[in-house]
Amino acid sequence: MARTDHFVLYVRPNSLGHARLGIVVAKRFAPRAVTRNLVKRLARELFRTSALGAVDCIVRLSKPLVGRQQSASSPPLRHAVAAELARLLHCPQTAR
C-alpha cells in the first residue's frame, strides 16, 4: 500500500503476466462528474505509461480534491492531480 495526500494505492501480485488497474473515485470526495472523470483519465494514462509487472493495482481517492464551487477542469488542478498520481504509480513499492 502506498499513500499520497489524496490517493491510496493498493498493490497485489497476480499470475496473469500483466498489470491491471482499478480506480475508485467516490462522489463524496469528488462531487462533480468532471472531476471524477479527470481523475480516472489521468490514472489510466499514467498506468499505461508506467512499467509495472504482473500486479493488480487499485487507486482510490481518499480525501476531497476540490469543493463544489471550484473549477474541476482548471490547469492547476489537472497538474496537481497528475503529479500526485505519477508519484503514486511510479513509486518503488509498486515495481514487484
Phi, psi and omega in degrees: 000132176236152185221142170237192182300318185242350187233155173233137178243123175255132182232137179214133179297149175229172183252019184273339182091359177214164182273151175232153184232138171235141182233129179238113178233099184287145180296332180288338178263339177221085189295334182264138180299328179300318180292315180299317179293323177299313180299316180296315179299313181294320179296317179297317181295315179293326176296318180296324183273351179276153181257075180266149177279211181276084181223155170257128181241138172236121176258126182232130173285125187245351178218155179298139178274305182220161176279178181293333185273342183277151180285125182277343183256018181287144179303320178299320178293317179302314180292321180295315180294317179298318180295318181293318178292323177298317178298321182289313184281341180255014180286153184297337182293335184276343182273077181257000000 
